[in-house]
Amino acid sequence: MNFEDEIPTITTTELEALLSENPQIIDVREDYEFAEGHIPNAINVPLGEIDNYELNGRAYIICRSGQRSAQAADLLYEKGNNVVDVYGGMLSWQGPTVT
């Protein structure tokens, strides 16, 4: 099912502005992609494993370009989770990264 019209989205710039609040960020890229650079404190849960992941509160979902995060957000939203899809993914991210 497609919940894109119901799931809120934010830009990477908007997410960067929230970093001081220590938001829960779920990066759904594969392990090797995550290891190449990710947002500080982001949790890596590859898309293939997201259906089994239990969220605790609102989570911001990010991937490389925005495709996988939209899929993950759909799956998590369908299970009743509070999710926000990050538009543009890591390709648009200009904030700090760690490896």
N, C-alpha and C positions, 0 to 999 in steps of 0.2 A: 504494500500500500504506500502511497505517496502523500506525506504530510507537509511537503515543502511550504504550502501556503499558511500552515499553522505554526511551524517552527520558526522562532525568531532567528535572525542572522545579524552578525556584526562584522565590521571590517577589521582587518588586522591592526589598523591604527587605533580603533576603539578598544580592542583587546589589550593593546600595549598600554593604554591609559589606565586600564584596570589592574595592571600587574602589582601595584602597591597594595592592593586589597587581597593578594594571594588567592586568585580564583582557581578553581579546580579546572585544569586544562587536560583534556584527553587527546593525545596525538595518535591517530589511527594508521599511521604509516607503518611499513615493515620495520623490523628491528634494525636492519642495516641503514635504512634511511634516517631513522631516529638518531642513530649513533653518529651520523655525519653532521648533525647540528639540530638542536631543538630549543624550544622556549624553556627558560629556567623553571624548574619545579613541575614541568609537564610530565604526565604519566603516559608511558607507551603501552597502548593496547591495540595491537594490529586489528584491522577491520575483521579479519577472519575469526577473531576471538571476542569481539565486542558483544556479541549476543549473550555471552556468559558472564559479562562484567557487571558488578553491582555498583551503581553510583550512590554517592552520599551527598544529596543536595544538587544545586545547579552546577552543570558542567558545560564548558566551552569545548567544542569538538573541532579539531583541526587536522588537516592532512597536507599533502603536497600542493594540490591545486584547487581543492574544493569538491571534487567528485566523491571521494571516499568518505569525507566528513559528512556530506549530505546523506549518503547511504546509512552511515552509522547513526546519525541524528534521527533518521526515520525509524531505525530499529529500536533505539533507546526510547524515543518518544512513544512509540507504540506500546512499550512496556510501562508507560506512565512516568517516565523520568523527565526532569526539568532540564532541557538541553538548549544550547544556543549554537548554531552552526557558524563557523568562522569563514566568511567569504574570502576567496582568493588563496587561502592556504599559505603554506610556508614560502611559496614563490612570491607572495606579496609582503611577507613579513620583513619589516625594517628594524625591529627591535633587537634586544640582546638575545644571543643564542649561546648554548653551551654544548660541548661534545663529550 
